[in-house]
Amino acid sequence: MTTYEQALPAAVEWLAGHIRGRDVREALPKMAEAYEPMEQLFDYAAEDRWLASRGR
C-alpha cells in the first residue's frame, strides 16, 4: 500500500512531464473541458500576491 505522501512526488513528476512543452488544453482535454475557463485554475498573479502578503 502506498500513502498519499509517498505517491505524490511521482504523480507530480508524471504530470509535469506529460504537459511539458504542450498546451494544457491539449495535454489534459477532459480537465480543460471540466474547468473552462482554464485560467481560473492557474491564477499565478493571485498566488504571487498571496505569497507576497506572507513575506515570501
N, CA, C and O atoms as a Tripos MOL2 file, in Angstrom:
@<TRIPOS>MOLECULE
protein
  224   223    56     0     0
PROTEIN
NO_CHARGES

@<TRIPOS>ATOM
      1 N           0.8420   -1.1740    0.0000 N.3       1 MET1
      2 CA          0.0000    0.0000    0.0000 C.3       1 MET1
      3 C           0.8930    1.2450    0.0000 C.2       1 MET1
      4 O           1.9250    1.2860    0.6700 O.2       1 MET1
      5 N           0.4820    2.2360   -0.7510 N.am      2 THR2
      6 CA          1.2180    3.4960   -0.8460 C.3       2 THR2
      7 C           0.4000    4.6060   -0.2110 C.2       2 THR2
      8 O          -0.8100    4.6970   -0.4210 O.2       2 THR2
      9 N           1.0580    5.4380    0.5550 N.am      3 THR3
     10 CA          0.3690    6.5760    1.1500 C.3       3 THR3
     11 C           0.3250    7.7250    0.1430 C.2       3 THR3
     12 O           1.0440    7.7210   -0.8560 O.2       3 THR3
     13 N          -0.5140    8.6880    0.4190 N.am      4 TYR4
     14 CA         -0.6050    9.8860   -0.4010 C.3       4 TYR4
     15 C           0.7580   10.5630   -0.4880 C.2       4 TYR4
     16 O           1.2130   10.9310   -1.5700 O.2       4 TYR4
     17 N           1.4000   10.7210    0.6620 N.am      5 GLU5
     18 CA          2.6960   11.3900    0.7140 C.3       5 GLU5
     19 C           3.7460   10.6500   -0.1110 C.2       5 GLU5
     20 O           4.6120   11.2840   -0.7130 O.2       5 GLU5
     21 N           3.6830    9.3360   -0.1470 N.am      6 GLN6
     22 CA          4.6360    8.5590   -0.9330 C.3       6 GLN6
     23 C           4.3410    8.6470   -2.4290 C.2       6 GLN6
     24 O           5.2620    8.6760   -3.2450 O.2       6 GLN6
     25 N           3.0790    8.6880   -2.7840 N.am      7 ALA7
     26 CA          2.6880    8.6830   -4.1910 C.3       7 ALA7
     27 C           2.7710   10.0550   -4.8490 C.2       7 ALA7
     28 O           2.9660   10.1480   -6.0610 O.2       7 ALA7
     29 N           2.6280   11.1100   -4.0730 N.am      8 LEU8
     30 CA          2.5430   12.4510   -4.6470 C.3       8 LEU8
     31 C           3.7490   12.8530   -5.4980 C.2       8 LEU8
     32 O           3.5450   13.3420   -6.6090 O.2       8 LEU8
     33 N           4.9940   12.6750   -5.0450 N.am      9 PRO9
     34 CA          6.1200   13.1070   -5.8830 C.3       9 PRO9
     35 C           6.1250   12.4590   -7.2740 C.2       9 PRO9
     36 O           6.3920   13.1400   -8.2640 O.2       9 PRO9
     37 N           5.8420   11.1880   -7.3620 N.am     10 ALA10
     38 CA          5.8150   10.5160   -8.6670 C.3      10 ALA10
     39 C           4.6660   11.0200   -9.5210 C.2      10 ALA10
     40 O           4.8120   11.1690  -10.7340 O.2      10 ALA10
     41 N           3.5310   11.2820   -8.9000 N.am     11 ALA11
     42 CA          2.3740   11.7930   -9.6490 C.3      11 ALA11
     43 C           2.6660   13.1800  -10.2100 C.2      11 ALA11
     44 O           2.3450   13.4690  -11.3620 O.2      11 ALA11
     45 N           3.2690   14.0300   -9.4020 N.am     12 VAL12
     46 CA          3.6060   15.3800   -9.8520 C.3      12 VAL12
     47 C           4.6490   15.3120  -10.9600 C.2      12 VAL12
     48 O           4.5490   16.0410  -11.9470 O.2      12 VAL12
     49 N           5.6290   14.4630  -10.8130 N.am     13 GLU13
     50 CA          6.6630   14.3060  -11.8430 C.3      13 GLU13
     51 C           6.0510   13.8310  -13.1580 C.2      13 GLU13
     52 O           6.4020   14.3310  -14.2270 O.2      13 GLU13
     53 N           5.1350   12.8630  -13.0790 N.am     14 TRP14
     54 CA          4.4690   12.3870  -14.2970 C.3      14 TRP14
     55 C           3.6780   13.5120  -14.9480 C.2      14 TRP14
     56 O           3.7730   13.7200  -16.1580 O.2      14 TRP14
     57 N           2.9000   14.2350  -14.1580 N.am     15 LEU15
     58 CA          2.0700   15.3080  -14.6950 C.3      15 LEU15
     59 C           2.9260   16.3870  -15.3420 C.2      15 LEU15
     60 O           2.6210   16.8440  -16.4440 O.2      15 LEU15
     61 N           3.9860   16.7930  -14.6700 N.am     16 ALA16
     62 CA          4.8680   17.8190  -15.2310 C.3      16 ALA16
     63 C           5.4680   17.3490  -16.5520 C.2      16 ALA16
     64 O           5.5450   18.1230  -17.5060 O.2      16 ALA16
     65 N           5.8870   16.1050  -16.6150 N.am     17 GLY17
     66 CA          6.4360   15.5640  -17.8570 C.3      17 GLY17
     67 C           5.3980   15.4510  -18.9570 C.2      17 GLY17
     68 O           5.7010   15.6640  -20.1310 O.2      17 GLY17
     69 N           4.1800   15.1180  -18.5770 N.am     18 HIS18
     70 CA          3.0870   14.9430  -19.5420 C.3      18 HIS18
     71 C           2.7160   16.2530  -20.2130 C.2      18 HIS18
     72 O           2.4040   16.2650  -21.4030 O.2      18 HIS18
     73 N           2.7440   17.3480  -19.4800 N.am     19 ILE19
     74 CA          2.3170   18.6230  -20.0640 C.3      19 ILE19
     75 C           3.4860   19.4940  -20.5280 C.2      19 ILE19
     76 O           3.2650   20.5000  -21.2030 O.2      19 ILE19
     77 N           4.7070   19.1340  -20.1880 N.am     20 ARG20
     78 CA          5.8750   19.9600  -20.5380 C.3      20 ARG20
     79 C           5.8980   20.2440  -22.0450 C.2      20 ARG20
     80 O           5.8940   19.3260  -22.8650 O.2      20 ARG20
     81 N           5.9230   21.5240  -22.3830 N.am     21 GLY21
     82 CA          6.0100   21.9420  -23.7740 C.3      21 GLY21
     83 C           4.7060   21.8480  -24.5440 C.2      21 GLY21
     84 O           4.6880   22.0610  -25.7570 O.2      21 GLY21
     85 N           3.6190   21.5350  -23.8630 N.am     22 ARG22
     86 CA          2.3230   21.3860  -24.5210 C.3      22 ARG22
     87 C           1.3250   22.3610  -23.9170 C.2      22 ARG22
     88 O           1.4640   22.7820  -22.7690 O.2      22 ARG22
     89 N           0.3320   22.7080  -24.6940 N.am     23 ASP23
     90 CA         -0.7880   23.4740  -24.1580 C.3      23 ASP23
     91 C          -1.5640   22.5420  -23.2370 C.2      23 ASP23
     92 O          -1.8620   21.4050  -23.6050 O.2      23 ASP23
     93 N          -1.8890   23.0200  -22.0480 N.am     24 VAL24
     94 CA         -2.5680   22.1750  -21.0700 C.3      24 VAL24
     95 C          -3.9220   21.6850  -21.5970 C.2      24 VAL24
     96 O          -4.3760   20.6010  -21.2310 O.2      24 VAL24
     97 N          -4.5600   22.4810  -22.4530 N.am     25 ARG25
     98 CA         -5.8570   22.0610  -23.0150 C.3      25 ARG25
     99 C          -5.7010   20.8420  -23.9210 C.2      25 ARG25
    100 O          -6.5860   19.9880  -23.9840 O.2      25 ARG25
    101 N          -4.5900   20.7700  -24.6090 N.am     26 GLU26
    102 CA         -4.3240   19.6150  -25.4830 C.3      26 GLU26
    103 C          -3.8380   18.4180  -24.6660 C.2      26 GLU26
    104 O          -4.1960   17.2750  -24.9520 O.2      26 GLU26
    105 N          -3.0260   18.6870  -23.6550 N.am     27 ALA27
    106 CA         -2.4580   17.6160  -22.8400 C.3      27 ALA27
    107 C          -3.4970   16.9700  -21.9290 C.2      27 ALA27
    108 O          -3.4500   15.7650  -21.6790 O.2      27 ALA27
    109 N          -4.4350   17.7780  -21.4350 N.am     28 LEU28
    110 CA         -5.4440   17.2960  -20.4850 C.3      28 LEU28
    111 C          -6.8290   17.7660  -20.9280 C.2      28 LEU28
    112 O          -7.4370   18.5990  -20.2550 O.2      28 LEU28
    113 N          -7.3340   17.2500  -22.0410 N.am     29 PRO29
    114 CA         -8.5870   17.7710  -22.6010 C.3      29 PRO29
    115 C          -9.8080   17.6130  -21.7000 C.2      29 PRO29
    116 O         -10.6730   18.4880  -21.6850 O.2      29 PRO29
    117 N          -9.8970   16.5280  -20.9580 N.am     30 LYS30
    118 CA        -11.0600   16.3510  -20.0710 C.3      30 LYS30
    119 C         -11.0470   17.3630  -18.9390 C.2      30 LYS30
    120 O         -12.0920   17.8940  -18.5650 O.2      30 LYS30
    121 N          -9.8660   17.6310  -18.3930 N.am     31 MET31
    122 CA         -9.7700   18.6410  -17.3560 C.3      31 MET31
    123 C         -10.1030   20.0160  -17.9380 C.2      31 MET31
    124 O         -10.8210   20.7990  -17.3170 O.2      31 MET31
    125 N          -9.5840   20.3020  -19.1180 N.am     32 ALA32
    126 CA         -9.8590   21.5860  -19.7570 C.3      32 ALA32
    127 C         -11.3520   21.7820  -19.9780 C.2      32 ALA32
    128 O         -11.8770   22.8770  -19.7760 O.2      32 ALA32
    129 N         -12.0240   20.7340  -20.3890 N.am     33 GLU33
    130 CA        -13.4690   20.8170  -20.6230 C.3      33 GLU33
    131 C         -14.2220   21.0490  -19.3120 C.2      33 GLU33
    132 O         -15.1610   21.8420  -19.2610 O.2      33 GLU33
    133 N         -13.8070   20.3590  -18.2640 N.am     34 ALA34
    134 CA        -14.4980   20.4450  -16.9780 C.3      34 ALA34
    135 C         -14.2680   21.7780  -16.2720 C.2      34 ALA34
    136 O         -15.1300   22.2350  -15.5210 O.2      34 ALA34
    137 N         -13.1180   22.4060  -16.5040 N.am     35 TYR35
    138 CA        -12.7630   23.6130  -15.7620 C.3      35 TYR35
    139 C         -12.6620   24.8540  -16.6390 C.2      35 TYR35
    140 O         -11.9350   25.7870  -16.2980 O.2      35 TYR35
    141 N         -13.3650   24.8860  -17.7440 N.am     36 GLU36
    142 CA        -13.3380   26.0580  -18.6050 C.3      36 GLU36
    143 C         -13.9770   27.2330  -17.8810 C.2      36 GLU36
    144 O         -15.0700   27.0550  -17.3420 O.2      36 GLU36
    145 N         -13.3930   28.3980  -17.8270 N.am     37 PRO37
    146 CA        -12.1150   28.7430  -18.4510 C.3      37 PRO37
    147 C         -10.9360   28.2700  -17.5980 C.2      37 PRO37
    148 O         -10.9470   28.4210  -16.3770 O.2      37 PRO37
    149 N          -9.9410   27.7080  -18.2370 N.am     38 MET38
    150 CA         -8.7820   27.1410  -17.5490 C.3      38 MET38
    151 C          -8.0160   28.1820  -16.7360 C.2      38 MET38
    152 O          -7.3680   27.8320  -15.7490 O.2      38 MET38
    153 N          -8.0780   29.4380  -17.1270 N.am     39 GLU39
    154 CA         -7.3280   30.4710  -16.4180 C.3      39 GLU39
    155 C          -7.6990   30.5320  -14.9410 C.2      39 GLU39
    156 O          -6.8920   30.9690  -14.1200 O.2      39 GLU39
    157 N          -8.9070   30.1020  -14.5920 N.am     40 GLN40
    158 CA         -9.3100   30.1290  -13.1840 C.3      40 GLN40
    159 C          -8.4870   29.1600  -12.3390 C.2      40 GLN40
    160 O          -8.3710   29.3440  -11.1270 O.2      40 GLN40
    161 N          -7.9170   28.1360  -12.9590 N.am     41 LEU41
    162 CA         -7.1060   27.1690  -12.2170 C.3      41 LEU41
    163 C          -5.6690   27.6360  -12.0250 C.2      41 LEU41
    164 O          -4.9800   27.1740  -11.1150 O.2      41 LEU41
    165 N          -5.2240   28.5330  -12.8640 N.am     42 PHE42
    166 CA         -3.8240   28.9320  -12.8630 C.3      42 PHE42
    167 C          -3.7000   30.4450  -12.7060 C.2      42 PHE42
    168 O          -3.1260   31.1190  -13.5620 O.2      42 PHE42
    169 N          -4.2310   30.9660  -11.6260 N.am     43 ASP43
    170 CA         -4.1930   32.4020  -11.3720 C.3      43 ASP43
    171 C          -2.8960   32.7140  -10.6250 C.2      43 ASP43
    172 O          -2.8900   32.9130   -9.4100 O.2      43 ASP43
    173 N          -1.8040   32.7510  -11.3820 N.am     44 TYR44
    174 CA         -0.4940   32.9530  -10.7770 C.3      44 TYR44
    175 C          -0.3520   34.3290  -10.1470 C.2      44 TYR44
    176 O           0.3610   34.4760   -9.1540 O.2      44 TYR44
    177 N          -1.0120   35.3400  -10.6990 N.am     45 ALA45
    178 CA         -0.9450   36.6710  -10.1120 C.3      45 ALA45
    179 C          -1.5300   36.6540   -8.6980 C.2      45 ALA45
    180 O          -0.9630   37.2540   -7.7850 O.2      45 ALA45
    181 N          -2.6500   35.9750   -8.5180 N.am     46 ALA46
    182 CA         -3.2610   35.8630   -7.1870 C.3      46 ALA46
    183 C          -2.3450   35.0890   -6.2400 C.2      46 ALA46
    184 O          -2.2120   35.4470   -5.0700 O.2      46 ALA46
    185 N          -1.7230   34.0420   -6.7390 N.am     47 GLU47
    186 CA         -0.7930   33.2650   -5.9130 C.3      47 GLU47
    187 C           0.3990   34.1250   -5.5080 C.2      47 GLU47
    188 O           0.8270   34.0830   -4.3540 O.2      47 GLU47
    189 N           0.9360   34.9010   -6.4390 N.am     48 ASP48
    190 CA          2.0600   35.7850   -6.1280 C.3      48 ASP48
    191 C           1.6770   36.8130   -5.0720 C.2      48 ASP48
    192 O           2.4610   37.0940   -4.1660 O.2      48 ASP48
    193 N           0.4640   37.3810   -5.1830 N.am     49 ARG49
    194 CA          0.0080   38.3480   -4.1700 C.3      49 ARG49
    195 C          -0.1120   37.6890   -2.8060 C.2      49 ARG49
    196 O           0.2750   38.2730   -1.7930 O.2      49 ARG49
    197 N          -0.6460   36.4780   -2.7760 N.am     50 TRP50
    198 CA         -0.8100   35.7570   -1.5150 C.3      50 TRP50
    199 C           0.5510   35.4920   -0.8820 C.2      50 TRP50
    200 O           0.7280   35.7040    0.3170 O.2      50 TRP50
    201 N           1.5060   35.0340   -1.6740 N.am     51 LEU51
    202 CA          2.8420   34.7730   -1.1480 C.3      51 LEU51
    203 C           3.4940   36.0550   -0.6540 C.2      51 LEU51
    204 O           4.1070   36.0660    0.4140 O.2      51 LEU51
    205 N           3.3690   37.1400   -1.4220 N.am     52 ALA52
    206 CA          3.9670   38.4210   -1.0340 C.3      52 ALA52
    207 C           3.3650   38.9200    0.2710 C.2      52 ALA52
    208 O           4.0730   39.5140    1.0850 O.2      52 ALA52
    209 N           2.0760   38.6910    0.4860 N.am     53 SER53
    210 CA          1.4310   39.1520    1.7150 C.3      53 SER53
    211 C           1.9310   38.3980    2.9390 C.2      53 SER53
    212 O           1.6970   38.8220    4.0700 O.2      53 SER53
    213 N           2.6160   37.2850    2.7180 N.am     54 ARG54
    214 CA          3.1660   36.4840    3.8050 C.3      54 ARG54
    215 C           4.6920   36.5460    3.8450 C.2      54 ARG54
    216 O           5.3510   35.7330    4.4930 O.2      54 ARG54
    217 N           5.2370   37.5450    3.1250 N.am     55 GLY55
    218 CA          6.6790   37.7550    3.1560 C.3      55 GLY55
    219 C           7.4800   36.7260    2.4080 C.2      55 GLY55
    220 O           8.6420   36.4890    2.7370 O.2      55 GLY55
    221 N           6.8870   36.1080    1.4080 N.am     56 ARG56
    222 CA          7.5950   35.0760    0.6360 C.3      56 ARG56
    223 C           7.8550   35.5150   -0.7680 C.2      56 ARG56
    224 O           8.4400   34.7660   -1.5510 O.2      56 ARG56
@<TRIPOS>BOND
     1     1     2 1
     2     2     3 1
     3     3     4 2
     4     3     5 am
     5     5     6 1
     6     6     7 1
     7     7     8 2
     8     7     9 am
     9     9    10 1
    10    10    11 1
    11    11    12 2
    12    11    13 am
    13    13    14 1
    14    14    15 1
    15    15    16 2
    16    15    17 am
    17    17    18 1
    18    18    19 1
    19    19    20 2
    20    19    21 am
    21    21    22 1
    22    22    23 1
    23    23    24 2
    24    23    25 am
    25    25    26 1
    26    26    27 1
    27    27    28 2
    28    27    29 am
    29    29    30 1
    30    30    31 1
    31    31    32 2
    32    31    33 am
    33    33    34 1
    34    34    35 1
    35    35    36 2
    36    35    37 am
    37    37    38 1
    38    38    39 1
    39    39    40 2
    40    39    41 am
    41    41    42 1
    42    42    43 1
    43    43    44 2
    44    43    45 am
    45    45    46 1
    46    46    47 1
    47    47    48 2
    48    47    49 am
    49    49    50 1
    50    50    51 1
    51    51    52 2
    52    51    53 am
    53    53    54 1
    54    54    55 1
    55    55    56 2
    56    55    57 am
    57    57    58 1
    58    58    59 1
    59    59    60 2
    60    59    61 am
    61    61    62 1
    62    62    63 1
    63    63    64 2
    64    63    65 am
    65    65    66 1
    66    66    67 1
    67    67    68 2
    68    67    69 am
    69    69    70 1
    70    70    71 1
    71    71    72 2
    72    71    73 am
    73    73    74 1
    74    74    75 1
    75    75    76 2
    76    75    77 am
    77    77    78 1
    78    78    79 1
    79    79    80 2
    80    79    81 am
    81    81    82 1
    82    82    83 1
    83    83    84 2
    84    83    85 am
    85    85    86 1
    86    86    87 1
    87    87    88 2
    88    87    89 am
    89    89    90 1
    90    90    91 1
    91    91    92 2
    92    91    93 am
    93    93    94 1
    94    94    95 1
    95    95    96 2
    96    95    97 am
    97    97    98 1
    98    98    99 1
    99    99   100 2
   100    99   101 am
   101   101   102 1
   102   102   103 1
   103   103   104 2
   104   103   105 am
   105   105   106 1
   106   106   107 1
   107   107   108 2
   108   107   109 am
   109   109   110 1
   110   110   111 1
   111   111   112 2
   112   111   113 am
   113   113   114 1
   114   114   115 1
   115   115   116 2
   116   115   117 am
   117   117   118 1
   118   118   119 1
   119   119   120 2
   120   119   121 am
   121   121   122 1
   122   122   123 1
   123   123   124 2
   124   123   125 am
   125   125   126 1
   126   126   127 1
   127   127   128 2
   128   127   129 am
   129   129   130 1
   130   130   131 1
   131   131   132 2
   132   131   133 am
   133   133   134 1
   134   134   135 1
   135   135   136 2
   136   135   137 am
   137   137   138 1
   138   138   139 1
   139   139   140 2
   140   139   141 am
   141   141   142 1
   142   142   143 1
   143   143   144 2
   144   143   145 am
   145   145   146 1
   146   146   147 1
   147   147   148 2
   148   147   149 am
   149   149   150 1
   150   150   151 1
   151   151   152 2
   152   151   153 am
   153   153   154 1
   154   154   155 1
   155   155   156 2
   156   155   157 am
   157   157   158 1
   158   158   159 1
   159   159   160 2
   160   159   161 am
   161   161   162 1
   162   162   163 1
   163   163   164 2
   164   163   165 am
   165   165   166 1
   166   166   167 1
   167   167   168 2
   168   167   169 am
   169   169   170 1
   170   170   171 1
   171   171   172 2
   172   171   173 am
   173   173   174 1
   174   174   175 1
   175   175   176 2
   176   175   177 am
   177   177   178 1
   178   178   179 1
   179   179   180 2
   180   179   181 am
   181   181   182 1
   182   182   183 1
   183   183   184 2
   184   183   185 am
   185   185   186 1
   186   186   187 1
   187   187   188 2
   188   187   189 am
   189   189   190 1
   190   190   191 1
   191   191   192 2
   192   191   193 am
   193   193   194 1
   194   194   195 1
   195   195   196 2
   196   195   197 am
   197   197   198 1
   198   198   199 1
   199   199   200 2
   200   199   201 am
   201   201   202 1
   202   202   203 1
   203   203   204 2
   204   203   205 am
   205   205   206 1
   206   206   207 1
   207   207   208 2
   208   207   209 am
   209   209   210 1
   210   210   211 1
   211   211   212 2
   212   211   213 am
   213   213   214 1
   214   214   215 1
   215   215   216 2
   216   215   217 am
   217   217   218 1
   218   218   219 1
   219   219   220 2
   220   219   221 am
   221   221   222 1
   222   222   223 1
   223   223   224 2
@<TRIPOS>SUBSTRUCTURE
     1 MET1         2 RESIDUE 1 A MET
     2 THR2         6 RESIDUE 1 A THR
     3 THR3        10 RESIDUE 1 A THR
     4 TYR4        14 RESIDUE 1 A TYR
     5 GLU5        18 RESIDUE 1 A GLU
     6 GLN6        22 RESIDUE 1 A GLN
     7 ALA7        26 RESIDUE 1 A ALA
     8 LEU8        30 RESIDUE 1 A LEU
     9 PRO9        34 RESIDUE 1 A PRO
    10 ALA10       38 RESIDUE 1 A ALA
    11 ALA11       42 RESIDUE 1 A ALA
    12 VAL12       46 RESIDUE 1 A VAL
    13 GLU13       50 RESIDUE 1 A GLU
    14 TRP14       54 RESIDUE 1 A TRP
    15 LEU15       58 RESIDUE 1 A LEU
    16 ALA16       62 RESIDUE 1 A ALA
    17 GLY17       66 RESIDUE 1 A GLY
    18 HIS18       70 RESIDUE 1 A HIS
    19 ILE19       74 RESIDUE 1 A ILE
    20 ARG20       78 RESIDUE 1 A ARG
    21 GLY21       82 RESIDUE 1 A GLY
    22 ARG22       86 RESIDUE 1 A ARG
    23 ASP23       90 RESIDUE 1 A ASP
    24 VAL24       94 RESIDUE 1 A VAL
    25 ARG25       98 RESIDUE 1 A ARG
    26 GLU26      102 RESIDUE 1 A GLU
    27 ALA27      106 RESIDUE 1 A ALA
    28 LEU28      110 RESIDUE 1 A LEU
    29 PRO29      114 RESIDUE 1 A PRO
    30 LYS30      118 RESIDUE 1 A LYS
    31 MET31      122 RESIDUE 1 A MET
    32 ALA32      126 RESIDUE 1 A ALA
    33 GLU33      130 RESIDUE 1 A GLU
    34 ALA34      134 RESIDUE 1 A ALA
    35 TYR35      138 RESIDUE 1 A TYR
    36 GLU36      142 RESIDUE 1 A GLU
    37 PRO37      146 RESIDUE 1 A PRO
    38 MET38      150 RESIDUE 1 A MET
    39 GLU39      154 RESIDUE 1 A GLU
    40 GLN40      158 RESIDUE 1 A GLN
    41 LEU41      162 RESIDUE 1 A LEU
    42 PHE42      166 RESIDUE 1 A PHE
    43 ASP43      170 RESIDUE 1 A ASP
    44 TYR44      174 RESIDUE 1 A TYR
    45 ALA45      178 RESIDUE 1 A ALA
    46 ALA46      182 RESIDUE 1 A ALA
    47 GLU47      186 RESIDUE 1 A GLU
    48 ASP48      190 RESIDUE 1 A ASP
    49 ARG49      194 RESIDUE 1 A ARG
    50 TRP50      198 RESIDUE 1 A TRP
    51 LEU51      202 RESIDUE 1 A LEU
    52 ALA52      206 RESIDUE 1 A ALA
    53 SER53      210 RESIDUE 1 A SER
    54 ARG54      214 RESIDUE 1 A ARG
    55 GLY55      218 RESIDUE 1 A GLY
    56 ARG56      222 RESIDUE 1 A ARG
